[in-house]
Amino acid sequence: AQKITQTQPGMFVQEKEAVTLDCTYDTSDQSYGLFWYKQPSSGEMIFLIYQGSYDEQNATEGRYSLNFQKARKSANLVISASQLGDSAMYFCAMTNYGGSQGNLIFGKGTKLSVKP
Amino acid sequence: GAGVSQSPSNKVTEKGKDVELRCDPISGHTALYWYRQRLGQGLEFLIYFQGNSAPDKSGLPSDRFSAERTGESVSTLTIQRTQQEDSAVYLCASSTLAGGEQFFGPGTRLTVL
């Protein structure tokens, strides 16, 4: 069964410091994609970053990078130089390309609080 | 607008009533998804539409839930005989193709009294 596990219900980080949000996944498919979304208190889901299972390089998007360790089935999100506006829920998600229809499977999320 | 829109933004209903939620995807997006997010939880997949193909209903929690989509346009999610456990935010997303980046709407917050 496909599953996403986020073991950190809540995290605190000091402004301007880096933070890593953990995500492990379980799938038997060889072809899959991993996503991170941010959900501020307003409720919208904001796409942050994507990693394909065959991508050899770790994905980066501005201050966001994805630490992809395929053998360990982990896809941790690293946020560098945290800002107060980064305070939000962060969801890791996965989609399998091996025959599914592309729906996302989400973890339970990590609530990140950035302290001034 | 350029994004995914949903209506209503909030819906309060009484137990046992039927509700209909609407989603307008981004123009040209062939794939459309419905998700449910209970308070403090992640998103649960409900149903998926891809063009004119038969929808994937594997995530619908009961036969009280149904959804329709006409071509590549608007979709409606219907919940019949609502229960208190149906209270959640219902999110719609669309993408240019299956498995691609999904763009989410603002959601409909459903409260069943």
Interface residues (C-beta under 8 A of the other chain):
Chain A: I4 G33 F35 Y37 G43 E44 M45 F47 Y50 F91 A93 T95 Y97 Q101 G102 N103 L104 I105 F106 G107 K108 G109
Chain B: A31 Y33 Y35 Q41 G42 L43 E44 F45 Y48 Q50 D56 G59 V89 L91 A93 S95 L97 A98 G99 G100 E101 Q102 F103 F104 P106 G107 R109
